[in-house]
Amino acid sequence: MIKALIIEDEVRNQRMLNQLLEVHCPSVQIIGFCERIEDSINQINNLKPDLIFLDIQLKDGSGFDILSRLDKHIPKIIFTTAYDQYAIKAFKYSAIDYLLKPIITDELKAAVKKCTQDSEFDILKIRNLLEQINPKKEEYLSISTQKTTEYLRISEIIRFEAQGSYCLICMKDGSKHMISKVLKEFVPKLANQGFFRVHQSHFINLKYAKSYNKGDQIINMIDGSQVTVSRQIKGDFVKEMTRRSLD
């Protein structure tokens, strides 16, 4: 028996999908219904369904908001959507199951059958889908010099290093920028964008961390630089990198 959760903000659509499953997919047991993002995340983490039927457009946000926050339990997913053709191409490219509304019985049966046959669910496919349908807007950090204002792509910043009342910014392309600002000014702005303060003097972009030497408490970055992790922070750093890693 497949334990499933229906995430749909219209009660009428919940009932219709439930009825179709009862009649045509008896191997699926519906264990709950959700209409909102927070409730959906809680139900997934608590009930641990094998499968969720996920409506993309919800009243308080997007189904993608739910997927981007899942980390404790990742069920198989069948999207139910009335999305445009661009999004449908993304679904096909990512090899993700989806059902166009109104749902056709044969397509529902085929999607459920595919879920029962697939032994493993690849979260990388979901991440690929999220990037295609809901791409992040490129953000920049503006820094001023005597003659110009430069705009640095935040996604290409490898690290910040405090140097007295100045701060050194190291970029992916090898360029470096020394600015007259202290490191702590950047921490609250970028902490939620993948940066982590590993030392009083170092604020790094975690996606550019190559390896961690436990004995020396040194992080090797992709540009060849080495960053010291403070003794007080190393536990939090390791936990954060573990959370971001696929098992």
CYANA upper distance limits for C-alpha pairs under 8 A (distance plus 0.5 A):
  1 MET  CA     27 SER  CA      5.54
  1 MET  CA     28 VAL  CA      6.40
  1 MET  CA     29 GLN  CA      7.03
  2 ILE  CA     27 SER  CA      6.52
  2 ILE  CA     28 VAL  CA      5.19
  2 ILE  CA     29 GLN  CA      6.30
  2 ILE  CA     49 PRO  CA      8.42
  2 ILE  CA     50 ASP  CA      6.52
  2 ILE  CA     51 LEU  CA      7.59
  3 LYS  CA     28 VAL  CA      6.64
  3 LYS  CA     29 GLN  CA      5.47
  3 LYS  CA     30 ILE  CA      6.55
  3 LYS  CA     31 ILE  CA      6.76
  3 LYS  CA     49 PRO  CA      5.60
  3 LYS  CA     50 ASP  CA      5.74
  3 LYS  CA     51 LEU  CA      6.88
  4 ALA  CA     28 VAL  CA      7.02
  4 ALA  CA     29 GLN  CA      6.38
  4 ALA  CA     30 ILE  CA      5.33
  4 ALA  CA     31 ILE  CA      6.36
  4 ALA  CA     32 GLY  CA      7.92
  4 ALA  CA     49 PRO  CA      5.74
  4 ALA  CA     50 ASP  CA      6.42
  4 ALA  CA     51 LEU  CA      5.17
  4 ALA  CA     52 ILE  CA      5.85
  4 ALA  CA     53 PHE  CA      7.91
  5 LEU  CA     30 ILE  CA      6.27
  5 LEU  CA     31 ILE  CA      6.28
  5 LEU  CA     32 GLY  CA      5.63
  5 LEU  CA     33 PHE  CA      6.43
  5 LEU  CA     34 CYS  CA      8.16
  5 LEU  CA     44 ILE  CA      8.37
  5 LEU  CA     49 PRO  CA      6.80
  5 LEU  CA     51 LEU  CA      7.00
  5 LEU  CA     52 ILE  CA      5.20
  5 LEU  CA     53 PHE  CA      6.78
  6 ILE  CA     14 GLN  CA      7.38
  6 ILE  CA     30 ILE  CA      7.80
  6 ILE  CA     32 GLY  CA      6.96
  6 ILE  CA     33 PHE  CA      5.40
  6 ILE  CA     34 CYS  CA      6.82
  6 ILE  CA     52 ILE  CA      6.30
  6 ILE  CA     53 PHE  CA      5.34
  6 ILE  CA     54 LEU  CA      6.96
  7 ILE  CA     14 GLN  CA      8.44
  7 ILE  CA     33 PHE  CA      6.37
  7 ILE  CA     34 CYS  CA      5.17
  7 ILE  CA     35 GLU  CA      6.30
  7 ILE  CA     36 ARG  CA      8.33
  7 ILE  CA     40 SER  CA      7.35
  7 ILE  CA     52 ILE  CA      7.57
  7 ILE  CA     53 PHE  CA      6.43
  7 ILE  CA     54 LEU  CA      5.45
  7 ILE  CA     55 ASP  CA      6.44
  8 GLU  CA     13 ASN  CA      7.53
  8 GLU  CA     14 GLN  CA      6.61
  8 GLU  CA     33 PHE  CA      7.88
  8 GLU  CA     34 CYS  CA      6.70
  8 GLU  CA     35 GLU  CA      5.70
  8 GLU  CA     53 PHE  CA      8.48
  8 GLU  CA     54 LEU  CA      7.14
  8 GLU  CA     55 ASP  CA      5.73
  8 GLU  CA     58 LEU  CA      7.51
  9 ASP  CA     14 GLN  CA      8.37
  9 ASP  CA     34 CYS  CA      7.62
  9 ASP  CA     35 GLU  CA      4.64
  9 ASP  CA     36 ARG  CA      7.37
  9 ASP  CA     55 ASP  CA      8.23
  9 ASP  CA     58 LEU  CA      6.23
  9 ASP  CA     59 LYS  CA      7.06
 10 GLU  CA     14 GLN  CA      6.90
 10 GLU  CA     35 GLU  CA      7.89
 11 VAL  CA     15 ARG  CA      6.75
 12 ARG  CA     16 MET  CA      6.77
 13 ASN  CA     17 LEU  CA      6.60
 14 GLN  CA     18 ASN  CA      6.58
 14 GLN  CA     33 PHE  CA      7.92
 15 ARG  CA     19 GLN  CA      6.59
 16 MET  CA     20 LEU  CA      6.76
 17 LEU  CA     21 LEU  CA      6.70
 17 LEU  CA    103 ILE  CA      8.32
 18 ASN  CA     22 GLU  CA      6.68
 18 ASN  CA     30 ILE  CA      7.86
 19 GLN  CA     23 VAL  CA      6.78
 20 LEU  CA     24 HIS  CA      6.32
 20 LEU  CA     25 CYS  CA      7.85
 20 LEU  CA    105 THR  CA      7.54
 21 LEU  CA     25 CYS  CA      5.13
 21 LEU  CA     26 PRO  CA      7.00
 21 LEU  CA     28 VAL  CA      7.25
 22 GLU  CA     26 PRO  CA      5.93
 22 GLU  CA     28 VAL  CA      8.06
 24 HIS  CA    105 THR  CA      7.99
 24 HIS  CA    109 LYS  CA      7.35
 25 CYS  CA    109 LYS  CA      6.96
 25 CYS  CA    112 VAL  CA      8.01
 31 ILE  CA     47 LEU  CA      8.49
 31 ILE  CA     49 PRO  CA      8.26
 34 CYS  CA     39 ASP  CA      6.91
 34 CYS  CA     40 SER  CA      6.02
 34 CYS  CA     43 GLN  CA      8.44
 35 GLU  CA     39 ASP  CA      7.93
 35 GLU  CA     40 SER  CA      7.71
 35 GLU  CA     58 LEU  CA      7.67
 35 GLU  CA     59 LYS  CA      8.36
 36 ARG  CA     40 SER  CA      6.58
 36 ARG  CA     58 LEU  CA      7.35
 36 ARG  CA     59 LYS  CA      7.61
 36 ARG  CA     60 ASP  CA      6.79
 37 ILE  CA     41 ILE  CA      6.81
 37 ILE  CA     58 LEU  CA      8.36
 37 ILE  CA     60 ASP  CA      7.34
 37 ILE  CA     61 GLY  CA      7.59
 37 ILE  CA     62 SER  CA      8.33
 37 ILE  CA     63 GLY  CA      7.97
 37 ILE  CA     65 ASP  CA      7.78
 37 ILE  CA     66 ILE  CA      6.49
 38 GLU  CA     42 ASN  CA      6.77
 38 GLU  CA     66 ILE  CA      8.39
 39 ASP  CA     43 GLN  CA      6.53
 40 SER  CA     44 ILE  CA      6.60
 40 SER  CA     66 ILE  CA      7.76
 41 ILE  CA     45 ASN  CA      6.72
 41 ILE  CA     66 ILE  CA      6.77
 41 ILE  CA     69 ARG  CA      8.21
 41 ILE  CA     70 LEU  CA      7.53
 42 ASN  CA     46 ASN  CA      6.50
 43 GLN  CA     47 LEU  CA      6.02
 43 GLN  CA     48 LYS  CA      7.94
 44 ILE  CA     48 LYS  CA      5.62
 44 ILE  CA     49 PRO  CA      6.79
 44 ILE  CA     73 HIS  CA      7.44
 44 ILE  CA     75 PRO  CA      8.47
 45 ASN  CA     72 LYS  CA      6.77
 45 ASN  CA     73 HIS  CA      6.36
 48 LYS  CA     73 HIS  CA      6.90
 48 LYS  CA     75 PRO  CA      7.84
 49 PRO  CA     75 PRO  CA      6.70
 50 ASP  CA     75 PRO  CA      5.62
 50 ASP  CA     76 LYS  CA      6.62
 51 LEU  CA     75 PRO  CA      5.66
 51 LEU  CA     76 LYS  CA      5.09
 51 LEU  CA     77 ILE  CA      6.15
 51 LEU  CA     78 ILE  CA      8.03
 52 ILE  CA     75 PRO  CA      7.11
 52 ILE  CA     76 LYS  CA      6.87
 52 ILE  CA     77 ILE  CA      5.57
 52 ILE  CA     78 ILE  CA      6.81
 53 PHE  CA     77 ILE  CA      6.61
 53 PHE  CA     78 ILE  CA      5.45
 53 PHE  CA     79 PHE  CA      6.20
 53 PHE  CA     80 THR  CA      6.99
 54 LEU  CA     63 GLY  CA      7.04
 54 LEU  CA     77 ILE  CA      7.37
 54 LEU  CA     78 ILE  CA      6.70
 54 LEU  CA     79 PHE  CA      5.22
 54 LEU  CA     80 THR  CA      6.20
 55 ASP  CA     63 GLY  CA      6.67
 55 ASP  CA     79 PHE  CA      6.41
 55 ASP  CA     80 THR  CA      5.32
 55 ASP  CA     81 THR  CA      6.33
 56 ILE  CA     62 SER  CA      5.94
 56 ILE  CA     63 GLY  CA      4.80
 56 ILE  CA     64 PHE  CA      7.30
 56 ILE  CA     79 PHE  CA      7.48
 56 ILE  CA     80 THR  CA      7.36
 56 ILE  CA     81 THR  CA      6.49
 57 GLN  CA     61 GLY  CA      7.24
 57 GLN  CA     62 SER  CA      5.58
 57 GLN  CA     63 GLY  CA      6.78
 57 GLN  CA     81 THR  CA      8.13
 58 LEU  CA     62 SER  CA      5.92
 58 LEU  CA     63 GLY  CA      7.18
 61 GLY  CA     65 ASP  CA      7.35
 62 SER  CA     66 ILE  CA      7.75
 63 GLY  CA     67 LEU  CA      7.14
 64 PHE  CA     68 SER  CA      6.57
 64 PHE  CA    130 LEU  CA      7.32
 64 PHE  CA    134 ASN  CA      8.30
 65 ASP  CA     69 ARG  CA      7.15
 66 ILE  CA     70 LEU  CA      7.04
 67 LEU  CA    126 ILE  CA      8.48
 70 LEU  CA     74 ILE  CA      7.00
 71 ASP  CA    243 ARG  CA      8.48
 74 ILE  CA    123 ILE  CA      8.05
 75 PRO  CA    121 PHE  CA      8.16
 76 LYS  CA    115 CYS  CA      7.68
 76 LYS  CA    121 PHE  CA      6.55
 77 ILE  CA     96 ILE  CA      8.27
 77 ILE  CA     97 ASP  CA      7.60
 78 ILE  CA     96 ILE  CA      7.85
 78 ILE  CA     97 ASP  CA      5.54
 78 ILE  CA     98 TYR  CA      5.67
 78 ILE  CA     99 LEU  CA      7.65
 78 ILE  CA    111 ALA  CA      7.80
 79 PHE  CA     97 ASP  CA      6.91
 79 PHE  CA     98 TYR  CA      4.84
 79 PHE  CA     99 LEU  CA      6.49
 80 THR  CA     98 TYR  CA      6.26
 80 THR  CA     99 LEU  CA      5.25
 80 THR  CA    100 LEU  CA      6.41
 80 THR  CA    101 LYS  CA      7.14
 80 THR  CA    103 ILE  CA      8.45
 81 THR  CA     98 TYR  CA      7.67
 81 THR  CA     99 LEU  CA      6.73
 81 THR  CA    100 LEU  CA      5.62
 81 THR  CA    101 LYS  CA      6.38
 82 ALA  CA    100 LEU  CA      6.14
 82 ALA  CA    101 LYS  CA      6.05
 83 TYR  CA     87 ALA  CA      6.67
 83 TYR  CA     88 ILE  CA      7.36
 83 TYR  CA    100 LEU  CA      8.39
 84 ASP  CA     88 ILE  CA      6.99
 85 GLN  CA     89 LYS  CA      6.74
 86 TYR  CA     90 ALA  CA      7.11
 87 ALA  CA     91 PHE  CA      6.86
 87 ALA  CA    133 ILE  CA      6.46
 88 ILE  CA     92 LYS  CA      6.86
 89 LYS  CA     93 TYR  CA      6.60
 90 ALA  CA     94 SER  CA      6.62
 90 ALA  CA    129 LEU  CA      6.79
 90 ALA  CA    132 GLN  CA      6.82
 90 ALA  CA    133 ILE  CA      7.24
 91 PHE  CA     95 ALA  CA      6.69
 91 PHE  CA     96 ILE  CA      5.86
 91 PHE  CA     97 ASP  CA      7.73
 91 PHE  CA     98 TYR  CA      7.68
 91 PHE  CA    129 LEU  CA      7.13
 92 LYS  CA     96 ILE  CA      6.82
 92 LYS  CA     97 ASP  CA      8.43
 94 SER  CA    125 LYS  CA      6.00
 94 SER  CA    126 ILE  CA      7.86
 94 SER  CA    128 ASN  CA      7.07
 94 SER  CA    129 LEU  CA      6.35
 95 ALA  CA    125 LYS  CA      7.67
 96 ILE  CA    125 LYS  CA      7.72
 96 ILE  CA    126 ILE  CA      8.08
 97 ASP  CA    111 ALA  CA      6.74
 98 TYR  CA    111 ALA  CA      8.07
 99 LEU  CA    103 ILE  CA      6.63
 99 LEU  CA    104 ILE  CA      8.40
 99 LEU  CA    107 GLU  CA      7.48
 99 LEU  CA    108 LEU  CA      7.43
100 LEU  CA    104 ILE  CA      8.44
103 ILE  CA    107 GLU  CA      7.93
103 ILE  CA    108 LEU  CA      7.48
104 ILE  CA    108 LEU  CA      6.80
105 THR  CA    109 LYS  CA      6.76
106 ASP  CA    110 ALA  CA      6.68
107 GLU  CA    111 ALA  CA      6.65
108 LEU  CA    112 VAL  CA      6.74
109 LYS  CA    113 LYS  CA      6.55
110 ALA  CA    114 LYS  CA      6.66
111 ALA  CA    115 CYS  CA      6.89
112 VAL  CA    116 THR  CA      6.91
113 LYS  CA    117 GLN  CA      6.86
114 LYS  CA    118 ASP  CA      6.71
122 ASP  CA    126 ILE  CA      7.83
123 ILE  CA    127 ARG  CA      6.89
124 LEU  CA    128 ASN  CA      6.59
125 LYS  CA    129 LEU  CA      6.69
126 ILE  CA    130 LEU  CA      6.67
127 ARG  CA    131 GLU  CA      6.81
128 ASN  CA    132 GLN  CA      6.93
129 LEU  CA    133 ILE  CA      6.65
130 LEU  CA    134 ASN  CA      5.83
130 LEU  CA    135 PRO  CA      7.39
131 GLU  CA    135 PRO  CA      5.17
131 GLU  CA    136 LYS  CA      7.78
138 GLU  CA    153 ARG  CA      7.76
138 GLU  CA    154 ILE  CA      8.33
138 GLU  CA    155 SER  CA      8.15
139 GLU  CA    153 ARG  CA      6.68
139 GLU  CA    154 ILE  CA      6.43
139 GLU  CA    155 SER  CA      8.06
140 TYR  CA    151 TYR  CA      6.26
140 TYR  CA    152 LEU  CA      5.77
140 TYR  CA    153 ARG  CA      5.09
140 TYR  CA    154 ILE  CA      5.76
141 LEU  CA    151 TYR  CA      6.03
141 LEU  CA    152 LEU  CA      5.56
141 LEU  CA    153 ARG  CA      6.92
141 LEU  CA    154 ILE  CA      6.60
142 SER  CA    149 THR  CA      7.01
142 SER  CA    150 GLU  CA      6.08
142 SER  CA    151 TYR  CA      5.00
142 SER  CA    152 LEU  CA      6.79
143 ILE  CA    149 THR  CA      6.13
143 ILE  CA    150 GLU  CA      5.80
143 ILE  CA    151 TYR  CA      6.98
143 ILE  CA    152 LEU  CA      8.21
143 ILE  CA    179 ILE  CA      7.79
144 SER  CA    148 THR  CA      6.53
144 SER  CA    149 THR  CA      4.84
144 SER  CA    150 GLU  CA      6.78
144 SER  CA    179 ILE  CA      8.26
145 THR  CA    149 THR  CA      6.57
145 THR  CA    150 GLU  CA      8.32
145 THR  CA    179 ILE  CA      8.22
152 LEU  CA    156 GLU  CA      8.15
152 LEU  CA    157 ILE  CA      8.07
153 ARG  CA    157 ILE  CA      7.26
156 GLU  CA    171 MET  CA      6.35
156 GLU  CA    172 LYS  CA      5.73
156 GLU  CA    173 ASP  CA      8.35
157 ILE  CA    169 ILE  CA      7.63
157 ILE  CA    170 CYS  CA      6.62
157 ILE  CA    171 MET  CA      5.06
157 ILE  CA    172 LYS  CA      6.53
157 ILE  CA    205 ASN  CA      7.33
158 ILE  CA    169 ILE  CA      8.28
158 ILE  CA    170 CYS  CA      6.16
158 ILE  CA    171 MET  CA      5.85
158 ILE  CA    172 LYS  CA      6.38
158 ILE  CA    204 ILE  CA      6.64
158 ILE  CA    205 ASN  CA      5.76
158 ILE  CA    208 TYR  CA      6.60
158 ILE  CA    221 MET  CA      8.33
159 ARG  CA    169 ILE  CA      6.57
159 ARG  CA    170 CYS  CA      5.98
159 ARG  CA    171 MET  CA      7.81
159 ARG  CA    202 HIS  CA      7.72
159 ARG  CA    203 PHE  CA      6.22
159 ARG  CA    204 ILE  CA      4.69
159 ARG  CA    205 ASN  CA      6.23
160 PHE  CA    167 CYS  CA      7.15
160 PHE  CA    168 LEU  CA      6.15
160 PHE  CA    169 ILE  CA      5.23
160 PHE  CA    170 CYS  CA      6.95
160 PHE  CA    183 LEU  CA      7.60
160 PHE  CA    202 HIS  CA      6.38
160 PHE  CA    203 PHE  CA      5.53
160 PHE  CA    204 ILE  CA      6.68
161 GLU  CA    167 CYS  CA      6.15
161 GLU  CA    168 LEU  CA      5.52
161 GLU  CA    169 ILE  CA      7.07
161 GLU  CA    183 LEU  CA      7.55
161 GLU  CA    201 SER  CA      6.01
161 GLU  CA    202 HIS  CA      5.37
161 GLU  CA    203 PHE  CA      7.03
162 ALA  CA    166 TYR  CA      6.80
162 ALA  CA    167 CYS  CA      5.15
162 ALA  CA    168 LEU  CA      6.87
162 ALA  CA    182 VAL  CA      7.09
162 ALA  CA    183 LEU  CA      5.93
162 ALA  CA    200 GLN  CA      8.39
162 ALA  CA    201 SER  CA      5.19
162 ALA  CA    202 HIS  CA      7.01
163 GLN  CA    167 CYS  CA      5.98
163 GLN  CA    168 LEU  CA      7.45
163 GLN  CA    201 SER  CA      8.01
164 GLY  CA    182 VAL  CA      7.99
165 SER  CA    180 SER  CA      6.94
165 SER  CA    181 LYS  CA      6.79
165 SER  CA    182 VAL  CA      5.88
166 TYR  CA    178 MET  CA      7.26
166 TYR  CA    179 ILE  CA      6.14
166 TYR  CA    180 SER  CA      5.01
166 TYR  CA    181 LYS  CA      5.64
166 TYR  CA    182 VAL  CA      5.96
166 TYR  CA    183 LEU  CA      8.17
167 CYS  CA    178 MET  CA      6.21
167 CYS  CA    179 ILE  CA      5.94
167 CYS  CA    180 SER  CA      6.94
167 CYS  CA    181 LYS  CA      6.31
167 CYS  CA    182 VAL  CA      6.19
167 CYS  CA    183 LEU  CA      6.38
168 LEU  CA    176 LYS  CA      7.30
168 LEU  CA    177 HIS  CA      6.16
168 LEU  CA    178 MET  CA      5.04
168 LEU  CA    179 ILE  CA      7.04
169 ILE  CA    176 LYS  CA      6.08
169 ILE  CA    177 HIS  CA      5.55
169 ILE  CA    178 MET  CA      6.86
169 ILE  CA    179 ILE  CA      8.43
170 CYS  CA    174 GLY  CA      7.34
170 CYS  CA    175 SER  CA      6.72
170 CYS  CA    176 LYS  CA      5.16
170 CYS  CA    177 HIS  CA      7.16
171 MET  CA    175 SER  CA      5.87
171 MET  CA    176 LYS  CA      6.62
172 LYS  CA    223 ASP  CA      7.69
174 GLY  CA    223 ASP  CA      7.87
181 LYS  CA    185 GLU  CA      7.65
182 VAL  CA    186 PHE  CA      8.46
183 LEU  CA    187 VAL  CA      7.51
183 LEU  CA    201 SER  CA      7.87
183 LEU  CA    203 PHE  CA      8.26
184 LYS  CA    188 PRO  CA      8.16
185 GLU  CA    189 LYS  CA      8.12
186 PHE  CA    190 LEU  CA      6.66
187 VAL  CA    191 ALA  CA      6.06
187 VAL  CA    195 PHE  CA      8.44
187 VAL  CA    197 ARG  CA      7.89
187 VAL  CA    203 PHE  CA      7.98
188 PRO  CA    192 ASN  CA      8.43
190 LEU  CA    194 GLY  CA      7.68
190 LEU  CA    195 PHE  CA      6.46
191 ALA  CA    195 PHE  CA      5.50
191 ALA  CA    196 PHE  CA      6.58
194 GLY  CA    205 ASN  CA      6.29
194 GLY  CA    206 LEU  CA      6.41
194 GLY  CA    207 LYS  CA      7.74
195 PHE  CA    203 PHE  CA      7.04
195 PHE  CA    204 ILE  CA      5.79
195 PHE  CA    205 ASN  CA      4.84
195 PHE  CA    206 LEU  CA      6.32
196 PHE  CA    203 PHE  CA      6.04
196 PHE  CA    204 ILE  CA      5.92
196 PHE  CA    205 ASN  CA      7.01
196 PHE  CA    206 LEU  CA      7.15
196 PHE  CA    237 PHE  CA      8.29
197 ARG  CA    202 HIS  CA      6.42
197 ARG  CA    203 PHE  CA      4.69
197 ARG  CA    204 ILE  CA      6.84
198 VAL  CA    202 HIS  CA      6.38
198 VAL  CA    203 PHE  CA      6.61
198 VAL  CA    204 ILE  CA      7.75
198 VAL  CA    228 THR  CA      7.91
198 VAL  CA    229 VAL  CA      5.56
198 VAL  CA    230 SER  CA      6.82
198 VAL  CA    233 ILE  CA      6.48
198 VAL  CA    234 LYS  CA      7.69
198 VAL  CA    237 PHE  CA      7.34
199 HIS  CA    203 PHE  CA      7.53
199 HIS  CA    228 THR  CA      7.25
199 HIS  CA    229 VAL  CA      5.92
199 HIS  CA    230 SER  CA      5.59
199 HIS  CA    233 ILE  CA      7.64
200 GLN  CA    230 SER  CA      8.25
202 HIS  CA    227 VAL  CA      7.49
202 HIS  CA    228 THR  CA      8.17
204 ILE  CA    208 TYR  CA      8.43
204 ILE  CA    209 ALA  CA      8.48
205 ASN  CA    209 ALA  CA      7.72
206 LEU  CA    241 MET  CA      8.21
208 TYR  CA    221 MET  CA      6.28
208 TYR  CA    222 ILE  CA      6.13
209 ALA  CA    219 ILE  CA      7.13
209 ALA  CA    220 ASN  CA      6.68
209 ALA  CA    221 MET  CA      5.10
209 ALA  CA    222 ILE  CA      6.79
210 LYS  CA    219 ILE  CA      7.82
210 LYS  CA    220 ASN  CA      5.96
210 LYS  CA    221 MET  CA      5.59
210 LYS  CA    222 ILE  CA      6.04
211 SER  CA    219 ILE  CA      6.34
211 SER  CA    220 ASN  CA      5.72
211 SER  CA    221 MET  CA      7.65
212 TYR  CA    217 GLN  CA      7.49
212 TYR  CA    218 ILE  CA      6.30
212 TYR  CA    219 ILE  CA      5.01
212 TYR  CA    220 ASN  CA      6.70
213 ASN  CA    217 GLN  CA      5.95
213 ASN  CA    218 ILE  CA      5.62
213 ASN  CA    219 ILE  CA      6.82
213 ASN  CA    220 ASN  CA      8.32
214 LYS  CA    218 ILE  CA      7.48
217 GLN  CA    228 THR  CA      6.53
217 GLN  CA    229 VAL  CA      5.94
217 GLN  CA    230 SER  CA      8.00
217 GLN  CA    231 ARG  CA      8.35
217 GLN  CA    234 LYS  CA      8.01
218 ILE  CA    226 GLN  CA      6.75
218 ILE  CA    227 VAL  CA      6.02
218 ILE  CA    228 THR  CA      5.19
218 ILE  CA    229 VAL  CA      6.48
219 ILE  CA    226 GLN  CA      6.10
219 ILE  CA    227 VAL  CA      5.54
219 ILE  CA    228 THR  CA      6.82
219 ILE  CA    229 VAL  CA      7.56
220 ASN  CA    224 GLY  CA      7.00
220 ASN  CA    225 SER  CA      6.60
220 ASN  CA    226 GLN  CA      5.24
220 ASN  CA    227 VAL  CA      7.04
221 MET  CA    225 SER  CA      5.92
221 MET  CA    226 GLN  CA      6.65
221 MET  CA    227 VAL  CA      8.02
229 VAL  CA    233 ILE  CA      7.14
229 VAL  CA    234 LYS  CA      6.37
230 SER  CA    234 LYS  CA      6.59
231 ARG  CA    235 GLY  CA      8.50
233 ILE  CA    237 PHE  CA      6.68
234 LYS  CA    238 VAL  CA      6.65
235 GLY  CA    239 LYS  CA      6.75
236 ASP  CA    240 GLU  CA      6.61
237 PHE  CA    241 MET  CA      6.76
238 VAL  CA    242 THR  CA      6.58
239 LYS  CA    243 ARG  CA      6.61
240 GLU  CA    244 ARG  CA      6.85
241 MET  CA    245 SER  CA      6.70
